[in-house]
């Protein structure tokens, strides 16, 4: 008797090789980019609107863009 999941479905019916990873990954990264863009716009608005010092707000925005861009590039650099 084969191994089953908690719901009684045989594990042999789950085939991870059948997942269209080539189609899922671009959609996932597009959604992440859209969320990041909205977050960046909202953060920039609040930093520049409510900051006491423009230089501090500009530095924070530059650091945010540099660090998040570096992390995003690092994440996608292993994709072929």
N, C-alpha and C positions, 0 to 999 in steps of 0.2 A: 504494500500500500504506500502511495506517495505522500509526501508532506503536504499539508494543507494550511491555509491561512485561518485566522480566527473565524471567518465567515464560512469556512468549509470549501472555499474555492481552491483547487489544486494549484500549487506554485508553478507547475509547468505551463499554466495558461498565461503567466506573466512573462512577457518577452521584452526585456529592456532594449534589445537590439532593434526592435520594431518601432521604437520611438523616433519621430522625425527631428532628431536633435539639430540637424542642419537648418531646420525651419524654426525651431523654438528659440534658439540662442539669439538670433538677430532681433526677434520680437521682444525678448526679455531685455536686451541691452537698449533697445529703443524706448521701452517703458521706463527703464532706469534713467535714461538721459532726459526724458520729458519731466520726470519727477525732480531730478537734479536741477533742471533749468527753472522750473517753477520755484523751487526752494531758493535758488540763487537770486532770482528777481525779487522775491519777498524779503530775503535777507538784505540785499543791497538797498532796497527802499527803506527798510527800518534803520539800517546802519547810517545812511546818509540823511535821513529825515530827522532822527532823534539823537544823533551823536552830538556831543558837546564840542568835539574837535574833528575837523574834516580830515586831517592827516591821519588820525587814529582810524577813522572809518575807511579811508582809502587803503591803509595798510592792512586792515582786517579783510577787506574785499580782495586785495591782491593775494594775501595768504590763502584765503578760501579757494580762489581760482587756481592757484599754483598747486596746493596740496590735493584738492579734489581731482584736478586734471592729471596729476602725476599718478594718483591711485587708479584712476580710470584707465589710463594708458598701460599701467602695470597689469591690470586685470585682463585687458584684452590682448596683451602682448604674447600670451601663450596660445592664443587661438590661431588655428591654421585654416 
